[in-house]
Amino acid sequence: MHVVTLLKADMFDVEIDGKPASIAQALPDWNQHDRFGLVIDDALGGIGATHLLQIAITSFYDVKPSRRGELTVYPEIYAFHIGKGYGAHAPYDFWPARREIITSRDHREVLDAINDRGITRLAVPDRAPREVVHRPKEVDAALDRIASAFVYDPSGRVSNPDLVISGKDRRTEYNPNSALRPRYTDSRPASVSTAAKPVKELDTSYQEWLRKREHDLTGEERDFVERRRQELRRDGLVTETYRRVGVREALMRLASAGLDRDRAAAV
């Protein structure tokens, strides 16, 4: 639960359509029942959506301050790995392990999983839109519930962005660093955490989950993602870009997630 006090809203700058904006404008009408879903189809691809995820986490806690103190609540965030695991994202507090879902590449099962978790804010990788047929009423269920949708790129930068999120505090890079180089042990005493409550890093099931997911990636893939992130850093800080899209477009791009790039473009 380190994100409870690690992240604060004032650690981020937001621009929309080239103008200064707020987190509330990026995630309009956020409420205490919102759930953020991140679709992943590339090696540690979710790192490219770090700041969008992190402003969603701050919104989760800020909308109900008791979540930062008297309650023991992990943020309602869910990662959907398409076709296979792409590296544990649990260091961002996708925890317990049920918050990281590995689906098949069948677009119907992916949307089923998103609907099952009641996702209200959805980020999908920047893949080619594809017309598909989902199971009856699943698209309508998503359209009825999802309030915001975004396109991101695993690199952290999309073409033609309209949303820019910049970290202003080096602690905003703690989570991507932890995902890149997971710690399998934690020397802190069990009573110590940012909220004076036990931390997941001391939970043996968390350490086992990280080890189980270690072989999702090759060493070369992990090195590549680390270099790519480092190239974005200026004085230890990163600026990421996104596109806000309609839910229908997000679902069309979702349909290409996990497919071979050439195949997706040809379908």
N, C-alpha and C positions, 0 to 999 in steps of 0.2 A: 504493500500500500504506500510505497514511497512517493507516488505522484500526489498524494493528499497535500503535502506541503512543499514538494519539489517545485511544482508548477503554479504560477500565478498569472492572471490575465495581463498584468502590466509587463510581462516578459516578452510580449509580442507586439509587433506593429502590423497593421492590416491596411491594404489598399484594395479598393474596388474600382474598376474602370479608371485606374490611374489616379485616384483621389484618396486621401487619407480616410479611413473608415474604422469601424469598431468590430470587435468580435460579435456583438449582437447583430450587426448588419450582415456579417458573413454567415451567421447561423440564426436567422430571424425567428423570433417567437419560440426560442428554445424553452422547454419546460421540464419539469422534474421527471417526466415519463419518457423523455427522449432516449433513444438508443442509437449509437453510432456503429455502422458496419463498414468494414474495409475489405474489399475484394483483392486478393493477391494471386498473381500468376507468374511471378519472376523471383529469382533468388533474392531473399530478404527485400522483396519489392515494396513492402509496407514502409520501409525507411523513407521512400520518396514522398510519402504523405505524412511525415512526422509532425509537422506543425499544424496541419489541419486536424489530425488526431489529437494533438495536445491542446488545441483551443477547445475541442469538444470535451476533453477531460476537465479542463478548468470550468467550462460551462456546467458540466454535470455537478461539480461540487459547489459552484457559486450560486446556482439556482436554489439549492437547499443546504445552507451552511452547516446544519447538523451532521451532514455526511463527512465533514472535515474533523469533527470532534467526538461527539458522544456515540456515533454509530461506527460500526466496522463494515464499511461498504466499499467494494471495488467498483470502479467506474463501469457503467453499462456499455462496454465496447466489445465488439465481436470481429474476429478475423476469419475470412472465408478463403481457404487455400483451394485453388481449383486444380483437380486432377491428382495432386500430390502435395506433400508438405514442402514449403519453400523456406524453411528455417524458422525456429521459434521466435515469435514476437512477444512472448510472455514478459520480457523485461519492461515493456510499456505498460504492464499491468493488465494484459489480456489473461486474466487469471480468476478462478481456477481454469484448469486445462480445457474444460468444456467451452471456454470462450474462443478457442481456436478450432475451427471446424474444417475438416478436410473432406471435400465433396468429390464426386466424379466430375468429368468434363461435360456431362449432360446439362445443358443450360436449364432444363426443367428442374433438376435436382438442386442447382445453385439457387434459383429463385425460391424454391420450396424452403430451403434452409434459411434464406433471408427473411421470408415471411414467418417462418416458425419462431424466429427470435424477435419478431416485432420491430425490425429495424425502421427507424424514422429518418435517419440521415445516412446517406449512402455514398461512398467513394469507390469509383471503379477505375481500373487502369485504362489508359488511352489506347484503346484498340478500335479497329474498324467497326462501324455499326453493321449489324447483321439482322435481317428480318428472320424471325423464328416464330414457332408456335409453342406457347407454354401450355400447361395443363389448364383446364377450364377455371376461370375466375381468379387465377393467381396474379395475372397482370393487374386486374381491377383491384385486388386486395392491396397490391403494392402502390398503385396510384392513389388509393384512398388514404394510405397511411404515411407514405414517405413524404416528408416536408421539404427536404433539400437533397440535391444530388450534385456530385462533383466528379470531374475527370482529373486524374493525377497521372504522373509518370514515375516509374521506379527511380529514375534519375533525380527526381525532385523538380524538374522543369518541364512544362508542357509548351507546345506551340500555341500562339494566339491566346495567352492567358487573360482573364479578367479579374482574377483574385491573386493577390500577392501577400504572403505571410512571412514575416522576418523575425528571427529570434533576436532579442536584445540582451540576453543574459546567457552566459556560457552553459548554465545548467540546462538550457533547452537542448543541448547535445548529449546530455547524460544518457537518455534512453536509446538513441541510435547507437551510441558507443557500446552500451550494454548488450544490445542485440547483436552487434558485430562480433564482440568478444565476450561471450557470456561468462559469468562467474558461477562456478559450480559449488562454491562454498562461501560462507560469510562469517567472518570472525566476530561480528558484533554479538553481544549477549542477547538472549531471546527477549529480554524485557525492553530492549532499546529499539526504537524506530522513530520516524519523524512524527508519529502520532502517539508515542508511548504505548504502542501495541506491537505484538509479535509481527515480524516481517516475513514475507513469503520466502525470501532468500534462505531462511533457516529451516524451511519446510522440506523434508526429504522428498516429498512427492514433487516439489518444484524442481529440485536438483535432478531427480530422475527424469522429469519431463524434458529438461534441457539436454540431458545426455541422450535421450531417446531421439530427439530431433536433430542432434549434432550432425548426423550423416545425411540430412536432407540436402546439404550443400557440399561441394568439394572445397578443398582448401583454396583452389584457384578462383572459384566463384566468390568465396568470402573475401579474398584479397581484392578482387575486382570491385566489389561493392564498397569496400573500405576506401579504396583509392578514389572512386567516384564521389563518395561523400566528402572526402578530404578536399577534393578539387573545388567544391562549392564553398568551403569555409573561408571566411575573411575575418581575421582576428578571432577565430574560434566560433564564429557565428554563421548561420546559413539563412539564405532567402530562398523560399520555395514558391512555385507558381502553380496555379490551378485554373480550370475552367468550370464555371457553374453551368449546369445543363438541366433540362427538363428530365423528369423521371423516365418518360418514354425513351428518350435518347440514351439515358444511363442504362436502361435495360437492354437496348440494342447493342450497346458496346459491351455490356456484361456477357452477351451471347457469344462474343469472340474471345473472351478471357480464357486463357488456358489452351487455346488452339495454336498450332504452328502459325507463325506470322504470315507466311506465304499462303497457307491454306485459308486463313481467316480473310485475307484480302481478296481471295478468288471466289469465296462463297457468296 
